[in-house]
Structure formats: structure tokens, C-alpha cells
């Protein structure tokens, strides 16, 4: 997809405020993430707010890139000298970018902001040169909260208010938000998809994302020689969502060796296509040795791979899809998550580790649910400060020892992740 076809509508991103806070610090700012998540749009939006001398350069422009690669001193003379801000978009195309950024950082006062299409590419190219000189921010597809800011601007404030008041939303509003979260889970959060006018256009955009970004960019950059096994591999992962990865099974299904399966998993994780969720153990070495689960960063991308855009609650994989949505929302909120599984197979879907405290998160497909035995066992063993049951019903809570068990509507998860304190209860509450 060319830049000329990128959406002109700007959907406010939460990351914008974080970046602006560091605009006047000396460190280089790097914004990384998958293609088409809005990195260029975000940087352009920030760029337009700056009134001091500035320049925005795109490394997809051969003339700009060539000068940077061939003569960094001439590049600095032309583009950096006498400017306070220098924006370098699509920086992953730069040759020896880290060494050259260090030269600019050491010899010029300009604040430099760059974007790149994967953490692997940027870390490989620049991190060793810029220790202590680089702040890296990840930009993901839209969270559901960001999606709502575009589709239903009044909703975020209402959800936050009702959470603070410890109340469920009115039934009509609750139904409307469930409809929107269903749409969001089906088609995902790529900005260009979110603003598309109809379902067919959304599907075409997802198809183009797959063919241009995944099969062209990733395969080209990482020199993956054969397209067919790689396609089979990523589609096999789409079917594995919510299950423990069996490397031998995937290897047999795709014809890839164990080593290739591990390599491709790393590539897809570092290019923001999938996220691995490893088991939670007190012993960190044990965590690394155990098989993870896999989730897609964007559920729409996963649904495209399966060619299934049917409503969430009418699907045989509804549980896995909802679980993937929750994993994605936790990730977009900047939190780390793991799974908890006993030897007998009892599971808690997600354990969110906050250092001094942990939270348990269970995902349910229905509107009337109760905690399973696994969640009670986890609470008894680890005493988390909060346990969440994310489902289609209203806000409700109960006590389990010292832990608060909070029943949270699907659409409210991101808001709760951003402000856990609003869900601290010290009195008995109402039901769904």
C-alpha cells in the first residue's frame, strides 16, 4: 500500500502524549511497530505542532536515503544544521544507521525522532551505538479505546465515569458497545481498516496488508526463500491461538524444521505480528523452558488468515478469539502478561505482572459466569491484589480472601488497564 493511499483522518493515539513529554530531552526518540499502524501519521501530527525550525524526511525517498547512506556529513549539512527538530521516517532502510545517528547526536543539537517497522530491525541496526541516547516507544494497531474515540467519541468518558462510580452502564449503551467491540474484534485495529466505510473495503485492506507487508517486506528483509511454507506456518499459528504451541506438530504440518519454526516465530514476534505468552512460574528459568501460547497482535489480521469474518459469538472459536482480544488489549496498555497452568491442565488465562503485585485475568464468552476452580486455586496460592473476569455482562465484584474479583465488560478492559485504581473496591457492590 503506497503512502498516497494512507488515511488522512487522524485518530488520536495515547502514545502521542508520552512522546511529547520527551520532545525537549536530548535523547533520540524511536517509534517502532508494524507497517500501517500509524507511525508516520503520528510523527506527522507531532511535527505539525512544532513551531521551531524543523524538517520531516522520508527514507523511502531514494535521494534522501542515498545521501544519508553515502555521506552523513553532507546529509547533516543539508538537512540537520540550523534545525531544532529532525524527523526520519522509515529508518529501517538506513545503512549503518546506528553509527550515523551517533554522529548526528554527538555533533548537532537537533532533536531527532525516527520510525521503524520492527524492533528487531532497529535494535540490530542502532542500539549498540546509542546506549543511553535512545528512547524507544512501541506503536500498535488501535486499542479499543482509541477505536471508540473515532467511532463513538462520547463513549470513553461515559465508560470511565461509570467505572469510577462502580456501576454498570445502561442496557442500551451496553448493547451498543458490545456491537462495537464485536466489530473491532472481527476486523481489528489497523487505522486504515478502522476508517473504511464498509466491510468489503476492510477485507481488501487486510488482504493488501498481508500480501505487501508480510509476504513482501518480511520475507524480503529476512531472506525467507520459500513463500508457501511460510504462509502455511502463519496460518497454522492462527489456528493455534489460545492453545499451547506444539513445535513438533507445527513442524510436521508445515514441513519446516524445528529450528525454522523457532526462527519464524521470533521474526513474527519482533515484527509485531504475534505475541508469545509464556507460563508464569516463580522460577524464571522454568518459564523459558515451557511451551508458550501464541496470540496475534491484531485480531483482524488473524481473521483474515482464517478467511472468517463472521460475528464473534456465532463462531466455534469464539473463546480463542476473545482471549486473543484480551491479550492484545493488555499488550497495548503496556503490560506484560503470562499464563498459569497446573500439571493437571487447570489454567488462568493471563497473569499480569506488575513487579510488587500481580493480577489474574480470566476470559469468558457468556454473560452469566462464575470463576472456575483454577482461578480460585491461583488466588489461594499467589494472593493477587485483583482478579478480573472479562465477559459480556455488566460490572460486578466480589471478595476472595484479600483479592478483589471484578467482573468486567469486554469493552471496559482497556480503560481498566489504564487506571486500575478506579476499580478498587472497599464496599459490597451490585450485580450485573
TIVEXFI-614529 format. One line per field, with one value per residue (C-alpha): residue number from 1; residue in one letter; x, y, z. Coordinates in nm, 2 decimals. Layout:
BEGIN
nr	(NUM|...)
rest	(A|...)
X	(X|...)
Y	(Y|...)
Z	(Z|...)
# end
This chain:
BEGIN
nr	(1|2|3|4|5|6|7|8|9|10|11|12|13|14|15|16|17|18|19|20|21|22|23|24|25|26|27|28|29|30|31|32|33|34|35|36|37|38|39|40|41|42|43|44|45|46|47|48|49|50|51|52|53|54|55|56|57|58|59|60|61|62|63|64|65|66|67|68|69|70|71|72|73|74|75|76|77|78|79|80|81|82|83|84|85|86|87|88|89|90|91|92|93|94|95|96|97|98|99|100|101|102|103|104|105|106|107|108|109|110|111|112|113|114|115|116|117|118|119|120|121|122|123|124|125|126|127|128|129|130|131|132|133|134|135|136|137|138|139|140|141|142|143|144|145|146|147|148|149|150|151|152|153|154|155|156|157|158|159|160|161|162|163|164|165|166|167|168|169|170|171|172|173|174|175|176|177|178|179|180|181|182|183|184|185|186|187|188|189|190|191|192|193|194|195|196|197|198|199|200|201|202|203|204|205|206|207|208|209|210|211|212|213|214|215|216|217|218|219|220|221|222|223|224|225|226|227|228|229|230|231|232|233|234|235|236|237|238|239|240|241|242|243|244|245|246|247|248|249|250|251|252|253|254|255|256|257|258|259|260|261|262|263|264|265|266|267|268|269|270|271|272|273|274|275|276|277|278|279|280|281|282|283|284|285|286|287|288|289|290|291|292|293|294|295|296|297|298|299|300|301|302|303|304|305|306|307|308|309|310|311|312|313|314|315|316|317|318|319|320|321|322|323|324|325|326|327|328|329|330|331|332|333|334|335|336|337|338|339|340|341|342|343|344|345|346|347|348|349|350|351|352|353|354|355|356|357|358|359|360|361|362|363|364|365|366|367|368|369|370|371|372|373|374|375|376|377|378|379|380|381|382|383|384|385|386|387|388|389|390|391|392|393|394|395|396|397|398|399|400|401|402|403|404|405|406|407|408|409|410|411|412|413|414|415|416|417|418|419|420|421|422|423|424|425|426|427|428|429|430|431|432)
rest	(X|X|X|X|X|X|X|X|X|X|X|X|X|X|X|X|X|X|X|X|X|X|X|X|X|X|X|X|X|X|X|X|X|X|X|X|X|X|X|X|X|X|X|X|X|X|X|X|X|X|X|X|X|X|X|X|X|X|X|X|X|X|X|X|X|X|X|X|X|X|X|X|X|X|X|X|X|X|X|X|X|X|X|X|X|X|X|X|X|X|X|X|X|X|X|X|X|X|X|X|X|X|X|X|X|X|X|X|X|X|X|X|X|X|X|X|X|X|X|X|X|X|X|X|X|X|X|X|X|X|X|X|X|X|X|X|X|X|X|X|X|X|X|X|X|X|X|X|X|X|X|X|X|X|X|X|X|X|X|X|X|X|X|X|X|X|X|X|X|X|X|X|X|X|X|X|X|X|X|X|X|X|X|X|X|X|X|X|X|X|X|X|X|X|X|X|X|X|X|X|X|X|X|X|X|X|X|X|X|X|X|X|X|X|X|X|X|X|X|X|X|X|X|X|X|X|X|X|X|X|X|X|X|X|X|X|X|X|X|X|X|X|X|X|X|X|X|X|X|X|X|X|X|X|X|X|X|X|X|X|X|X|X|X|X|X|X|X|X|X|X|X|X|X|X|X|X|X|X|X|X|X|X|X|X|X|X|X|X|X|X|X|X|X|X|X|X|X|X|X|X|X|X|X|X|X|X|X|X|X|X|X|X|X|X|X|X|X|X|X|X|X|X|X|X|X|X|X|X|X|X|X|X|X|X|X|X|X|X|X|X|X|X|X|X|X|X|X|X|X|X|X|X|X|X|X|X|X|X|X|X|X|X|X|X|X|X|X|X|X|X|X|X|X|X|X|X|X|X|X|X|X|X|X|X|X|X|X|X|X|X|X|X|X|X|X|X|X|X|X|X|X|X|X|X|X|X|X|X|X|X|X|X|X|X|X|X|X|X|X|X|X|X|X|X|X|X|X|X|X|X|X)
X	(0.00|0.15|0.18|-0.06|-0.34|-0.29|-0.58|-0.59|-0.81|-0.61|-0.73|-0.58|-0.32|-0.23|0.13|0.13|0.13|0.41|0.63|0.55|0.67|1.02|1.04|1.28|1.50|1.83|1.77|1.67|1.31|1.24|0.88|0.86|0.58|0.43|0.37|0.04|-0.02|0.01|0.37|0.42|0.08|0.16|0.50|0.35|0.09|0.35|0.57|0.29|0.26|0.62|0.69|1.07|1.30|1.22|1.23|1.05|1.24|1.11|1.37|1.15|1.27|1.58|1.75|1.73|1.83|2.12|2.27|2.23|2.39|2.68|2.79|2.65|2.84|2.68|2.34|2.39|2.49|2.18|1.92|2.03|2.23|2.04|1.73|1.59|1.39|1.47|1.21|1.34|1.06|1.10|1.45|1.48|1.61|1.92|2.26|2.47|2.20|2.32|2.67|2.54|2.28|2.55|2.74|2.44|2.37|2.73|2.78|2.44|2.18|1.88|1.62|1.59|1.28|1.28|1.03|1.09|0.89|1.02|1.21|1.44|1.55|1.61|1.78|2.00|2.10|2.13|2.10|2.47|2.57|2.31|2.33|2.19|2.10|1.77|1.41|1.21|0.83|0.61|0.30|0.05|-0.27|-0.55|-0.67|-1.04|-1.04|-0.87|-1.11|-1.40|-1.25|-1.31|-1.64|-1.82|-1.63|-1.87|-1.82|-1.48|-1.58|-1.90|-1.72|-1.46|-1.73|-1.93|-1.62|-1.54|-1.89|-1.87|-2.18|-2.28|-2.37|-2.74|-2.86|-2.89|-2.54|-2.41|-2.56|-2.42|-2.07|-2.09|-2.18|-1.87|-1.64|-1.77|-1.68|-1.34|-1.25|-1.36|-1.17|-0.90|-0.74|-0.53|-0.62|-0.69|-0.92|-1.10|-1.19|-1.30|-1.66|-1.78|-1.70|-1.57|-1.33|-1.20|-1.14|-0.95|-0.72|-0.64|-0.56|-0.33|-0.16|-0.09|0.04|0.25|0.37|0.40|0.48|0.69|0.86|0.92|1.02|1.25|1.42|1.48|1.56|1.30|1.34|1.01|0.67|0.45|0.59|0.59|0.23|0.14|0.33|0.15|-0.19|-0.11|-0.04|-0.38|-0.54|-0.33|-0.45|-0.53|-0.35|-0.01|0.23|0.34|0.66|0.67|0.31|0.37|0.69|0.50|0.21|0.43|0.73|0.96|1.24|1.22|1.49|1.29|0.98|1.16|1.32|0.99|0.82|1.10|1.06|0.68|0.71|0.98|0.78|0.46|0.25|0.23|0.30|0.41|0.26|0.48|0.38|0.41|0.65|0.84|1.14|1.22|1.43|1.13|0.92|1.16|1.17|0.79|0.58|0.41|0.08|0.06|-0.17|-0.19|-0.13|-0.43|-0.74|-0.85|-0.52|-0.58|-0.93|-0.81|-0.57|-0.86|-1.09|-1.36|-1.53|-1.84|-1.98|-1.77|-2.04|-2.15|-1.81|-1.68|-1.35|-1.53|-1.34|-1.00|-1.09|-1.20|-0.89|-0.68|-0.86|-0.79|-0.42|-0.40|-0.56|-0.32|-0.02|-0.14|-0.18|0.20|0.16|0.34|0.13|0.18|-0.04|-0.07|-0.12|-0.11|0.03|-0.33|-0.42|-0.61|-0.54|-0.57|-0.57|-0.34|-0.12|-0.03|0.30|0.34|0.65|0.53|0.18|0.01|-0.33|-0.52|-0.74|-0.99|-1.18|-1.54|-1.77|-2.11|-2.30|-2.35|-2.04|-1.87|-1.49|-1.35|-1.16|-0.83|-0.88|-0.97|-0.66|-0.44|-0.58|-0.52|-0.16|-0.04|-0.28|-0.31|-0.44|-0.71|-0.86|-1.06|-1.33|-1.37|-1.71|-2.02|-2.21|-2.20|-1.97|-1.98|-1.74|-1.69|-1.42|-1.20|-0.98|-0.78|-0.83|-1.10|-1.27|-1.40|-1.64|-1.56|-1.74|-1.53|-1.54|-1.41|-1.09|-0.86|-1.00|-0.94|-0.59|-0.51|-0.64|-0.65|-0.72|-1.07|-1.16|-1.05|-1.35|-1.38|-1.76|-2.01|-2.13|-2.42|-2.46|-2.46)
Y	(0.00|0.33|0.63|0.82|0.58|0.62|0.75|1.13|1.11|1.14|0.91|1.04|0.80|0.76|0.74|1.10|1.25|1.02|1.13|1.50|1.48|1.39|1.63|1.86|1.59|1.53|1.16|1.03|0.91|0.59|0.49|0.12|-0.10|-0.29|-0.12|0.07|0.11|0.49|0.56|0.81|0.97|1.01|1.16|1.40|1.51|1.59|1.75|1.99|2.11|2.22|2.59|2.58|2.51|2.15|1.90|1.58|1.33|1.00|0.73|0.58|0.88|0.74|1.08|1.14|0.79|0.78|1.09|0.96|0.63|0.77|1.09|1.16|1.49|1.62|1.49|1.68|2.00|1.99|1.87|1.89|2.20|2.50|2.29|2.21|1.90|1.63|1.36|1.05|0.83|0.46|0.45|0.07|0.13|0.32|0.15|0.16|0.38|0.35|0.48|0.77|0.86|0.87|1.11|1.34|1.31|1.39|1.69|1.86|1.99|1.89|1.66|1.35|1.13|0.82|0.55|0.19|-0.12|-0.36|-0.38|-0.64|-0.42|-0.11|-0.29|-0.47|-0.15|0.11|0.00|-0.08|0.27|0.46|0.32|0.59|0.80|0.64|0.62|0.36|0.36|0.09|0.18|-0.09|-0.11|0.09|-0.02|-0.05|0.28|0.46|0.30|0.43|0.78|0.77|0.57|0.68|0.98|1.02|0.66|0.67|0.94|0.75|0.43|0.59|0.77|0.45|0.26|0.53|0.51|0.13|0.10|-0.09|0.11|0.15|-0.15|0.03|0.17|-0.17|-0.33|-0.06|-0.10|-0.48|-0.43|-0.21|-0.44|-0.73|-0.52|-0.43|-0.80|-0.91|-0.65|-0.54|-0.21|-0.11|0.26|0.22|-0.07|0.12|0.42|0.20|0.27|-0.09|-0.45|-0.53|-0.24|-0.36|-0.71|-0.57|-0.36|-0.66|-0.86|-0.59|-0.57|-0.95|-0.95|-0.64|-0.63|-0.99|-1.17|-0.90|-0.69|-0.96|-1.23|-0.99|-0.84|-1.17|-1.35|-1.62|-1.81|-2.01|-1.84|-2.15|-2.30|-1.95|-1.90|-2.24|-2.16|-1.83|-1.98|-2.27|-2.02|-1.86|-2.19|-2.24|-1.92|-2.00|-2.33|-2.43|-2.43|-2.78|-2.72|-3.08|-3.06|-2.73|-2.87|-3.17|-2.96|-2.71|-2.91|-2.67|-2.79|-2.72|-2.46|-2.29|-2.29|-2.11|-1.87|-1.78|-1.73|-1.49|-1.30|-1.27|-1.16|-0.90|-0.76|-0.72|-0.99|-1.22|-1.22|-1.52|-1.57|-1.79|-1.97|-1.80|-1.95|-1.82|-1.98|-1.77|-2.04|-2.27|-2.01|-2.01|-2.39|-2.43|-2.41|-2.07|-1.98|-1.75|-1.45|-1.22|-0.85|-0.77|-1.00|-0.87|-0.99|-1.33|-1.35|-1.27|-1.56|-1.79|-1.61|-1.59|-1.26|-1.40|-1.24|-1.33|-1.51|-1.72|-1.88|-2.21|-2.03|-1.75|-1.84|-1.83|-1.50|-1.33|-1.45|-1.30|-0.97|-0.95|-1.04|-0.76|-0.51|-0.59|-0.56|-0.23|-0.10|-0.16|-0.45|-0.78|-1.10|-1.47|-1.77|-2.00|-2.37|-2.66|-3.01|-3.13|-2.88|-2.62|-2.27|-1.90|-1.72|-1.43|-1.32|-0.96|-0.90|-0.55|-0.63|-0.59|-0.71|-0.94|-0.96|-1.26|-1.22|-1.48|-1.45|-1.59|-1.59|-1.57|-1.31|-1.51|-1.67|-1.79|-1.82|-2.16|-2.37|-2.28|-1.91|-1.98|-2.21|-1.93|-1.67|-1.90|-1.98|-1.63|-1.39|-1.14|-0.80|-0.82|-1.09|-1.00|-1.19|-1.03|-1.12|-0.98|-0.89|-0.58|-0.46|-0.66|-0.77|-0.99|-1.07|-1.38|-1.36|-1.04|-1.03|-0.84|-1.04|-0.79|-0.89|-0.65|-0.59|-0.67|-0.31|-0.17|-0.37|-0.12|0.16|-0.05|-0.14|0.23|0.32|0.02|0.24|0.32|-0.04|-0.06|-0.16|-0.14|-0.20|-0.45|-0.38|-0.46|-0.73|-0.73)
Z	(0.00|-0.10|0.13|-0.10|-0.01|0.37|0.56|0.61|0.92|1.23|1.51|1.84|1.98|2.35|2.26|2.14|2.49|2.60|2.31|2.35|2.71|2.59|2.30|2.49|2.63|2.44|2.36|2.02|2.01|1.81|1.73|1.63|1.52|1.23|0.90|0.86|1.24|1.20|1.29|1.00|1.07|1.44|1.37|1.12|1.37|1.63|1.36|1.26|1.62|1.64|1.56|1.58|1.28|1.17|0.88|0.81|0.59|0.45|0.39|0.12|-0.09|-0.27|-0.29|0.09|0.17|-0.07|0.08|0.44|0.34|0.13|0.32|0.66|0.69|0.37|0.49|0.81|0.63|0.40|0.64|1.01|1.05|1.19|1.27|1.61|1.51|1.26|1.18|0.99|0.88|0.77|0.93|0.88|0.53|0.65|0.61|0.93|1.08|1.44|1.37|1.17|1.42|1.68|1.47|1.44|1.81|1.91|1.67|1.64|1.89|1.69|1.85|1.63|1.60|1.39|1.30|1.20|1.11|1.37|1.70|1.55|1.26|1.47|1.76|1.51|1.33|1.60|1.97|2.02|1.91|2.11|2.46|2.69|2.39|2.27|2.40|2.22|2.20|2.06|1.85|1.80|1.60|1.77|2.11|2.15|2.35|2.05|1.81|2.02|2.02|1.64|1.62|1.93|2.08|2.38|2.49|2.65|2.90|2.99|3.04|3.27|3.47|3.53|3.63|3.88|4.02|4.03|3.82|3.51|3.20|3.10|2.90|2.56|2.59|2.70|2.39|2.16|2.30|2.26|1.90|1.85|2.03|1.81|1.50|1.64|1.72|1.37|1.17|1.41|1.48|1.18|1.14|0.77|0.84|1.12|0.90|0.60|0.50|0.46|0.53|0.19|0.19|0.53|0.39|0.09|0.31|0.53|0.22|0.10|0.44|0.43|0.07|0.09|0.44|0.54|0.22|0.06|0.34|0.60|0.35|0.17|0.47|0.64|0.31|0.35|0.03|0.01|0.03|0.06|0.39|0.55|0.45|0.59|0.91|0.99|0.91|1.14|1.41|1.35|1.43|1.74|1.92|2.28|2.28|2.39|2.10|1.99|1.79|1.66|1.54|1.36|1.21|1.08|0.94|0.76|0.66|0.85|1.07|1.45|1.40|1.12|1.34|1.62|1.38|1.21|1.55|1.65|1.32|1.36|1.72|1.65|1.36|1.57|1.41|1.70|2.08|2.27|2.62|2.84|3.15|3.49|3.74|4.03|3.87|3.56|3.41|3.42|3.23|2.94|2.92|2.89|2.58|2.52|2.38|2.07|2.01|1.72|1.78|1.56|1.56|1.22|1.07|1.23|1.10|0.75|0.77|0.85|0.60|0.87|0.94|1.10|1.43|1.73|1.93|1.64|1.58|1.71|1.80|2.00|2.32|2.15|1.96|2.28|2.46|2.17|2.20|2.58|2.52|2.26|2.49|2.77|2.54|2.40|2.76|2.80|3.05|3.04|3.06|3.11|3.16|3.46|3.41|3.65|3.58|3.57|3.30|3.50|3.37|3.44|3.10|3.19|3.48|3.46|3.65|3.79|4.00|4.35|4.27|4.02|3.87|3.73|3.42|3.30|2.97|2.94|2.64|2.82|3.02|3.33|3.45|3.77|3.84|3.77|4.02|3.86|3.93|4.30|4.32|4.18|4.42|4.71|4.61|4.49|4.66|4.37|4.46|4.18|3.97|3.66|3.48|3.14|2.98|2.81|3.12|3.34|3.61|3.93|4.20|4.50|4.75|4.75|5.06|5.03|4.65|4.46|4.19|3.94|3.66|3.38|3.04|2.73|2.62|2.95|2.97|2.82|3.04|3.35|3.24|3.21|3.55|3.78|4.08|3.96|4.02|4.39|4.60|4.97|5.00|4.87|4.52|4.29|4.03|3.65)
# end
